[in-house]
Amino acid sequence: MTATVARYSAVAIALHWLVAAALFATFPLGLYMADLPLSPRKLALVSYHKWIGVTVFALMSLRLAWRLTHRPPPLPLAMPAWQRRAATLAHWVLYALLLTIPLSGWLYSSAVGVPTVYLGLWQLPDLVGKDAALADILKLAHTTLNFALLALVVVHVAAAIKHHFVDRDGLLARMRPWPARRNYFGSSGSGGIERK
């Protein structure tokens, strides 16, 4: 018999990597543009940042709907119970942050009085009225949530690397955009596999 690692669906994998690519683009963009003086270039970068944020919000809404209607593959049976609980909690916190952060940016933009025009074509409705005091609070919330997301993503990536190179349990292969090239056997990889 051969064993193949149980994988996420193609839709879940595609949404995962699309969101990841968007994050790798928009986080450094946000850091870079934050301290730029007001100029046409900064306004253009802010627009790109907003467009990516709206896209992330839409993709994560789809991802959440898909997750709630499609059971993910099981975690490896050899994974300690506390790691299973931590992995589940981390995933739900990631979902919450990836929905809340774009929303906080949209709210901040509304409070500043600068509309969000997606792709320069569709103006989104303001969620709150112009309010300088509220804008300061929302800016701080947006920044804080982004750095919380950064910390969690670092832990998420480190855990994936650890499972791949140390535990060798096939966990990373569940979300790789290409099929695994090797089989995982033994006690460390006996969970979360399908046998044919």
SERO-4910 file (N, C-alpha, C, O; in steps of 0.05 Angstrom, whole numbers):
BEGIN
 pado doro    nc1    nc2    nc3   cac1   cac2   cac3    cc1    cc2    cc3    oc1    oc2    oc3
  Met    A     17    -24      0      0      0      0     18     25      0     40     24     10
  Thr    A      7     46    -11     21     72    -10      5     91      8    -19     88     11
  Ala    A     19    110     19      6    130     36     10    157     25     32    165     18
  Thr    A    -11    173     23     -9    200     15    -20    218     36    -40    212     50
  Val    A     -8    241     40    -16    260     60    -44    271     53    -48    280     30
  Ala    A    -62    271     72    -88    283     67    -85    313     64    -72    326     80
  Arg    A    -96    324     42    -91    352     35   -117    368     37   -139    358     35
  Tyr    A   -113    394     40   -135    413     38   -146    412      9   -132    402     -9
  Ser    A   -170    421      6   -182    422    -21   -167    443    -38   -153    461    -27
  Ala    A   -169    441    -64   -156    460    -82   -165    488    -77   -150    507    -79
  Val    A   -191    492    -70   -202    518    -65   -189    530    -40   -180    553    -40
  Ala    A   -187    514    -18   -175    524      6   -146    531      2   -136    551     13
  Ile    A   -131    514    -13   -103    519    -18    -99    545    -34    -82    561    -28
  Ala    A   -116    548    -55   -114    572    -71   -119    598    -55   -105    617    -57
  Leu    A   -140    597    -38   -147    620    -22   -124    626     -2   -118    649      3
  His    A   -113    605     10    -91    608     29    -68    623     17    -58    642     29
  Trp    A    -59    614     -6    -35    626    -18    -40    653    -31    -22    670    -32
  Leu    A    -65    658    -40    -72    685    -50    -71    705    -27    -60    727    -30
  Val    A    -82    697     -4    -81    715     19    -53    719     29    -45    741     36
  Ala    A    -37    698     29     -9    700     38      6    719     20     21    736     30
  Ala    A      3    716     -6     16    734    -25      8    763    -21     24    781    -22
  Ala    A    -18    767    -16    -28    795    -11    -15    806     14     -8    830     15
  Leu    A    -13    790     35     -1    799     60     28    807     56     37    827     66
  Phe    A     43    790     42     72    795     37     75    821     21     97    833     22
  Ala    A     55    829      6     56    854     -9     48    878      7     61    899      7
  Thr    A     26    875     22     14    899     34     27    907     61     26    930     68
  Phe    A     38    887     76     50    894    102     74    912     98     76    934    109
  Pro    A     94    904     82    117    922     77    109    948     64    121    969     68
  Leu    A     88    947     46     79    971     34     68    991     55     73   1015     53
  Gly    A     52    980     74     42    997     95     64   1009    112     62   1033    119
  Leu    A     85    994    118    107   1005    134    121   1027    118    128   1047    129
  Tyr    A    126   1022     92    141   1040     76    126   1067     73    138   1088     75
  Met    A    100   1066     68     86   1090     61     78   1106     86     72   1130     84
  Ala    A     79   1094    110     69   1107    134     84   1133    139     71   1153    147
  Asp    A    110   1134    135    126   1158    142    132   1175    118    148   1195    121
  Leu    A    121   1169     95    126   1186     72    111   1212     74     89   1213     85
  Pro    A    123   1234     65    108   1260     65     85   1258     45     86   1243     26
  Leu    A     65   1274     50     42   1275     32     50   1283      4     63   1304      0
  Ser    A     43   1267    -15     51   1271    -43     33   1254    -60     20   1236    -50
  Pro    A     33   1259    -86     18   1242   -104     27   1213   -102     11   1194   -104
  Arg    A     53   1208    -98     63   1181    -96     52   1167    -71     44   1144    -73
  Lys    A     51   1182    -49     41   1169    -24     11   1163    -28      2   1142    -20
  Leu    A     -4   1181    -40    -32   1177    -44    -37   1152    -62    -56   1137    -57
  Ala    A    -20   1148    -82    -22   1125    -99    -17   1099    -83    -31   1080    -85
  Leu    A      4   1100    -66     11   1077    -50    -11   1070    -30    -17   1047    -25
  Val    A    -23   1091    -18    -45   1087      0    -68   1073    -14    -81   1055     -3
  Ser    A    -73   1082    -39    -95   1069    -54    -89   1040    -59   -107   1023    -56
  Tyr    A    -64   1033    -66    -56   1005    -71    -60    989    -45    -70    966    -46
  His    A    -52   1001    -23    -54    988      3    -84    982      9    -91    960     19
  Lys    A   -101   1001      4   -130    997      8   -141    975    -10   -156    959     -2
  Trp    A   -132    976    -35   -143    956    -54   -135    928    -45   -152    909    -46
  Ile    A   -110    925    -37   -102    898    -27   -118    891     -2   -127    868      1
  Gly    A   -123    910     16   -138    904     40   -166    895     34   -176    876     46
  Val    A   -179    909     15   -207    901      7   -206    873     -5   -224    857      0
  Thr    A   -186    867    -21   -183    841    -33   -180    819    -12   -192    798    -14
  Val    A   -163    825      8   -158    806     30   -185    801     45   -191    778     51
  Phe    A   -200    822     50   -225    819     64   -244    801     48   -257    784     59
  Ala    A   -245    805     22   -263    789      5   -254    760      4   -270    742      7
  Leu    A   -227    756      1   -217    729      0   -221    714     26   -228    691     27
  Met    A   -217    729     49   -220    716     75   -250    710     81   -256    691     95
  Ser    A   -267    726     70   -296    720     73   -303    694     59   -318    677     69
  Leu    A   -291    691     35   -295    666     20   -282    643     35   -293    621     37
  Arg    A   -258    648     45   -243    627     60   -258    617     84   -260    593     90
  Leu    A   -270    636     99   -285    629    123   -310    613    115   -316    593    128
  Ala    A   -324    622     95   -348    607     86   -340    579     77   -355    560     83
  Trp    A   -318    576     63   -309    550     54   -301    533     78   -308    509     78
  Arg    A   -288    545     97   -279    530    121   -302    520    137   -301    497    148
  Leu    A   -323    535    139   -347    528    155   -363    506    141   -379    493    154
  Thr    A   -359    502    115   -375    483    100   -358    459     90   -369    440     78
  His    A   -332    460     95   -314    438     86   -295    431    108   -278    448    116
  Arg    A   -296    407    117   -279    399    139   -250    397    130   -244    385    109
  Pro    A   -231    409    146   -203    407    138   -192    379    143   -204    364    158
  Pro    A   -170    372    131   -158    346    136   -149    343    165   -143    363    177
  Pro    A   -149    319    176   -142    316    204   -113    322    209    -96    319    191
  Leu    A   -107    331    233    -79    335    242    -67    308    247    -81    288    252
  Pro    A    -40    306    245    -27    280    251    -34    269    278    -34    284    298
  Leu    A    -40    243    280    -47    231    305    -25    233    326    -31    234    350
  Ala    A      0    234    317     22    235    336     26    263    348     41    266    367
  Met    A     12    283    338     15    310    349      3    312    377    -19    303    381
  Pro    A     18    322    396      8    325    423    -18    341    424    -23    358    408
  Ala    A    -34    334    444    -61    347    446    -58    377    449    -74    392    437
  Trp    A    -38    387    464    -36    416    467    -29    430    441    -37    452    436
  Gln    A    -14    416    424     -7    427    398    -32    428    380    -35    447    364
  Arg    A    -49    408    382    -73    408    367    -91    431    375   -102    446    358
  Arg    A    -94    435    401   -110    458    410    -98    484    402   -112    502    394
  Ala    A    -71    486    405    -58    511    397    -61    517    367    -65    540    359
  Ala    A    -59    496    351    -61    500    322    -90    509    315    -93    527    298
  Thr    A   -110    497    327   -137    504    322   -143    533    330   -155    549    315
  Leu    A   -133    540    354   -137    568    364   -123    588    346   -134    609    339
  Ala    A    -98    582    338    -82    600    321    -96    604    295    -96    627    285
  His    A   -107    583    283   -121    587    257   -145    605    260   -150    622    242
  Trp    A   -161    602    281   -185    619    284   -177    647    290   -190    666    282
  Val    A   -155    651    305   -146    679    311   -136    691    285   -140    715    280
  Leu    A   -122    676    268   -113    686    242   -137    694    225   -137    716    213
  Tyr    A   -158    678    225   -182    685    210   -193    711    220   -200    729    204
  Ala    A   -195    714    246   -207    738    259   -190    763    252   -201    784    245
  Leu    A   -164    760    254   -146    783    247   -148    791    218   -149    815    211
  Leu    A   -149    771    200   -149    776    172   -175    788    162   -177    799    140
  Leu    A   -196    786    179   -221    800    173   -223    827    187   -233    846    175
  Thr    A   -212    828    211   -214    852    227   -195    874    217   -203    898    217
  Ile    A   -171    867    209   -152    887    200   -161    903    176   -161    927    176
  Pro    A   -170    890    154   -180    906    132   -204    923    140   -208    945    131
  Leu    A   -221    912    157   -245    927    166   -236    951    182   -248    973    179
  Ser    A   -216    948    199   -206    971    215   -194    992    196   -197   1016    201
  Gly    A   -180    984    175   -170   1003    156   -192   1018    141   -190   1042    136
  Trp    A   -213   1003    134   -236   1016    121   -249   1036    139   -256   1058    131
  Leu    A   -253   1028    165   -264   1047    184   -246   1071    188   -257   1094    190
  Tyr    A   -220   1067    189   -201   1089    193   -203   1109    169   -204   1133    173
  Ser    A   -204   1098    145   -206   1114    121   -232   1131    122   -232   1154    114
  Ser    A   -253   1118    131   -279   1132    132   -277   1155    153   -287   1177    148
  Ala    A   -265   1149    176   -264   1169    197   -246   1192    189   -251   1215    198
  Val    A   -225   1187    173   -208   1209    163   -223   1226    143   -217   1250    139
  Gly    A   -243   1214    130   -258   1229    109   -247   1224     81   -253   1240     63
  Val    A   -231   1203     78   -220   1196     52   -234   1170     42   -229   1149     54
  Pro    A   -250   1172     22   -265   1148     13   -246   1126      1   -224   1132     -9
  Thr    A   -255   1102      3   -241   1079     -9   -253   1073    -36   -276   1066    -38
  Val    A   -237   1077    -57   -247   1072    -84   -232   1047    -95   -209   1049   -103
  Tyr    A   -245   1024    -94   -232    999   -101   -223    999   -130   -240   1002   -148
  Leu    A   -197    994   -135   -186    993   -161   -190   1019   -177   -188   1020   -201
  Gly    A   -196   1041   -162   -201   1066   -175   -227   1068   -190   -232   1086   -205
  Leu    A   -244   1047   -186   -269   1045   -201   -294   1046   -184   -314   1059   -191
  Trp    A   -294   1033   -161   -318   1030   -145   -314   1042   -117   -297   1033   -102
  Gln    A   -329   1063   -111   -326   1076    -85   -342   1060    -65   -367   1056    -68
  Leu    A   -329   1051    -44   -343   1037    -23   -356   1057     -3   -346   1079      0
  Pro    A   -378   1049      9   -391   1067     27   -375   1072     52   -361   1054     62
  Asp    A   -376   1096     63   -363   1102     88   -378   1088    110   -403   1087    111
  Leu    A   -362   1075    129   -375   1060    150   -381   1078    174   -399   1071    190
  Val    A   -366   1100    177   -371   1119    198   -368   1147    187   -356   1150    165
  Gly    A   -377   1167    201   -374   1195    192   -346   1205    198   -331   1192    214
  Lys    A   -339   1227    187   -312   1239    191   -310   1247    220   -327   1262    231
  Asp    A   -288   1237    234   -285   1242    262   -255   1239    268   -245   1217    268
  Ala    A   -242   1261    274   -213   1261    278   -205   1244    302   -185   1229    301
  Ala    A   -220   1246    324   -213   1231    348   -216   1201    344   -199   1186    352
  Leu    A   -238   1194    330   -242   1166    324   -221   1156    305   -212   1133    307
  Ala    A   -213   1173    286   -192   1165    267   -166   1158    281   -153   1139    274
  Asp    A   -159   1173    302   -134   1167    317   -136   1140    330   -117   1125    330
  Ile    A   -159   1134    342   -163   1108    355   -162   1085    335   -149   1065    340
  Leu    A   -175   1089    312   -175   1068    292   -148   1064    279   -140   1042    272
  Lys    A   -132   1086    276   -105   1083    266    -88   1066    284    -73   1049    275
  Leu    A    -90   1072    310    -75   1056    330    -84   1027    330    -67   1009    331
  Ala    A   -110   1022    328   -120    995    328   -111    980    303   -103    957    304
  His    A   -111    994    280   -102    982    255    -73    974    256    -65    952    248
  Thr    A    -57    992    267    -28    986    269    -23    964    289     -7    946    283
  Thr    A    -36    964    312    -32    944    332    -40    916    322    -26    897    326
  Leu    A    -63    915    309    -72    889    298    -54    878    277    -49    854    275
  Asn    A    -42    896    261    -23    887    240      2    875    253     11    854    243
  Phe    A     12    887    274     36    875    286     29    850    301     46    832    304
  Ala    A      5    848    312     -4    823    324     -5    801    303      3    778    308
  Leu    A    -15    808    279    -16    789    257     12    780    249     16    757    243
  Leu    A     30    799    247     57    793    240     69    772    259     82    753    250
  Ala    A     65    777    285     76    758    305     64    730    301     78    710    303
  Leu    A     38    729    297     24    704    294     33    689    268     36    665    268
  Val    A     37    705    247     46    693    222     74    681    225     80    660    214
  Val    A     92    695    240    119    685    245    117    658    260    131    639    253
  Val    A    100    657    280     97    632    295     85    610    277     94    587    278
  His    A     66    618    260     53    599    242     73    587    222     74    562    218
  Val    A     90    604    211    110    594    192    131    577    206    140    557    196
  Ala    A    140    586    230    160    571    245    149    544    252    164    524    251
  Ala    A    124    542    260    112    516    267    111    498    242    116    474    244
  Ala    A    104    509    219    103    493    195    130    482    187    133    459    179
  Ile    A    151    499    190    178    490    184    187    469    203    199    449    196
  Lys    A    180    472    229    187    452    249    174    425    243    187    405    246
  His    A    149    426    236    135    401    230    147    388    205    147    363    204
  His    A    156    404    186    166    392    161    194    380    165    200    358    156
  Phe    A    212    395    178    240    387    179    247    372    205    266    356    205
  Val    A    233    376    227    239    363    252    220    339    256    229    316    260
  Asp    A    194    344    256    175    323    261    172    305    237    166    281    240
  Arg    A    175    316    213    172    301    188    145    286    187    143    262    181
  Asp    A    124    300    195     98    288    197     79    294    173     56    286    173
  Gly    A     90    308    153     74    313    129     54    336    132     37    340    114
  Leu    A     55    350    154     36    371    159     37    393    138     16    403    129
  Leu    A     61    401    131     64    423    111     53    415     84     43    433     70
  Ala    A     55    390     77     45    381     51     15    384     48      5    384     25
  Arg    A      0    387     70    -29    390     68    -36    416     54    -57    417     41
  Met    A    -19    436     55    -26    462     44     -7    471     21    -10    493     11
  Arg    A     12    454     14     29    461     -8     13    462    -34     -5    446    -38
  Pro    A     20    481    -51      5    484    -76     11    462    -97     -2    462   -118
  Trp    A     29    444    -90     35    422   -108     34    396    -91     40    398    -67
  Pro    A     28    373   -102     27    348    -87     54    341    -75     75    348    -86
  Ala    A     53    327    -53     77    318    -40     92    298    -58     80    283    -72
  Arg    A    119    299    -57    135    281    -73    143    256    -58    154    237    -69
  Arg    A    138    256    -32    147    233    -16    124    224      1    105    239      7
  Asn    A    125    200     11    106    189     29    116    191     58    140    191     62
  Tyr    A     98    192     76    106    194    104     96    170    119     72    164    120
  Phe    A    115    155    131    108    131    146    118    133    174    131    153    181
  Gly    A    112    114    190    123    113    217    104    126    237     84    138    229
  Ser    A    112    125    262     94    135    283     91    165    282     70    175    290
  Ser    A    112    179    273    111    208    273     93    218    250     84    241    251
  Gly    A     87    202    230     71    211    208     47    193    203     36    194    181
  Ser    A     39    177    222     17    159    217    -10    172    218    -29    160    208
  Gly    A    -11    196    229    -37    209    230    -40    227    206    -21    236    194
  Gly    A    -65    233    200    -71    252    179    -63    242    151    -55    258    135
  Ile    A    -64    216    146    -57    205    120    -80    189    109    -97    178    124
  Glu    A    -80    186     83    -99    169     70    -84    146     58    -63    151     45
  Arg    A    -93    122     61    -80     99     49    -96     89     26   -121     88     26
  Lys    A    -82     82      5    -95     71    -20    -83     44    -26    -91     31    -46
***
